Amino acid sequence: MTDTKNTAGTNWRPATALVHGGTTRSPFGETSEAMFLTQGFVYDSAEAAEARFNGEDPGFVYSRYANPTVAMFEDRIKMLEGAEAARATASGMAAVNLALMASVKAGDHVVAAKALFGSCRYICETLLPRFGVESTLVDGTDIEQWKAAVKPNTKALFLESPTNPTLEVIDIAAVAEIAKSVGARLIVDNVFATPMYQSPLSLGADVVIYSATKHIDGQGRCLGGVVLSDEEWITEEVMPFVKHTGPHMSPFSAWVLLKGLETLPLRVAQQTNSAGQIADFLAGQSKVKRLIYPGRDDHPQAEIAKRQMRGGSTMVALEIEGGKEAAFRFVNALDLIRISNNLGDAKSLITHPATTTHQSIGEEARAELGITDGILRLSVGLEDPQDLLEDVGKALAAI
Ligand SMILES: *Cc1c(COP(=O)(O)O)cnc(C)c1O
């Protein structure tokens, strides 16, 4: 049940790997990846079952451990990321939790950038300390703060770049150096950059995680996540955690996400192109107090972005002059761009973080992260950029 033609392509360029990578075929020789909706597997003999369980035969045992459709997804994204191994999870948060839990034990210490996705912050600030793992939050853009925060018992450093929602860019190579100096693992949440535009492993990171819910699906259909790293750590730490606690990806989600991977480069390129046009248009508007876009020279970390990213972003952050009231008027005047908290979708989506995704962290934490009441996060989709520009222009005029 393997396709020798397709496992030969280790030198494929990304677009090719995303169409063919990891494909295995059943005896029917189907073109599209098969969806193996099965919990378990049967064995031809008691001896065959024994061999599966003692590892002499590497075949499948149970879908909580591994599943053929999920394995295709893992192999495909592994090729794209240039990682030795990958484990797919039910959601992005399951991937974050898995990466952290597989890195620490009671008595250890974690350092994370403050500008984290809300639930990631909850794990670091609230959940880990309950199990005796201390955490320190730093301003991720200030390398000195990372240096000052690490200790001999620091086992994991955790960051996302660009950050949500203000699109700050953190110097991954510099943080990786600090992680190495104390023997800690650097975990990078690469959702906003996408695997197309940033390769944290090549910058010195040890682990990359994705919420596949975002650009990898890219069409708003299912949740998913993945942890990518070296073979040894995935086999010895990540795999047992998945096996025994069950955060695995469903074969249905893996099938949807395999299809998403096929078109990822096209979608991300188009969405980034449109986002760049919208960012340039907004930057020149008097009602826009601040425009943040990693592909522009006026981005606060433009130099770092140029060094570590291969493209801009599908995301644009903007601060509307006039606070919450003006921001709400702008959002409510949009017709084509829909109000939602998701991102990376084919449909353009706008979020007012202060009252939605970042409501629960409180005013003080928002102020620290620069999430003012006028800040909006725009995820640019696959619509014609001209229609998007017209929608944005019309809404600005309506403020
Ligand atoms: C959405 C998101 C997550 C969580 O992913 P889910 O699939 O929603 O669980 C984690 N990190 C970042 C940066 C995200 O955008």
The ligand as a Tripos MOL2 file, in Angstrom:
@<TRIPOS>MOLECULE
LIG
   15    15     1     0     0
SMALL
NO_CHARGES

@<TRIPOS>ATOM
      1 C1         -5.5950   30.0510   15.7960 C.3       1 LIG1
      2 C2         -4.2660   30.0470   16.4140 C.ar      1 LIG1
      3 C3         -3.9220   29.0650   17.3530 C.ar      1 LIG1
      4 C4         -4.8910   28.0040   17.8160 C.3       1 LIG1
      5 O1         -5.3170   27.1790   16.7890 O.3       1 LIG1
      6 P1         -6.7150   26.3760   16.7860 P.3       1 LIG1
      7 O2         -6.6440   25.5590   15.5670 O.co2     1 LIG1
      8 O3         -7.8000   27.4060   16.7780 O.co2     1 LIG1
      9 O4         -6.7570   25.5780   18.0390 O.co2     1 LIG1
     10 C5         -2.6520   29.1090   17.8920 C.ar      1 LIG1
     11 N1         -1.7610   30.0590   17.5220 N.ar      1 LIG1
     12 C6         -2.0630   31.0260   16.6260 C.ar      1 LIG1
     13 C7         -1.0560   32.0430   16.2680 C.3       1 LIG1
     14 C8         -3.3300   31.0510   16.0320 C.ar      1 LIG1
     15 O5         -3.6240   32.0000   15.1480 O.3       1 LIG1
@<TRIPOS>BOND
     1     1     2 1
     2     2     3 ar
     3     2    14 ar
     4     3     4 1
     5     3    10 ar
     6     4     5 1
     7     5     6 1
     8     6     7 2
     9     6     8 1
    10     6     9 1
    11    10    11 ar
    12    11    12 ar
    13    12    13 1
    14    12    14 ar
    15    14    15 1
@<TRIPOS>SUBSTRUCTURE
     1 LIG1         1 GROUP 0 **** ****
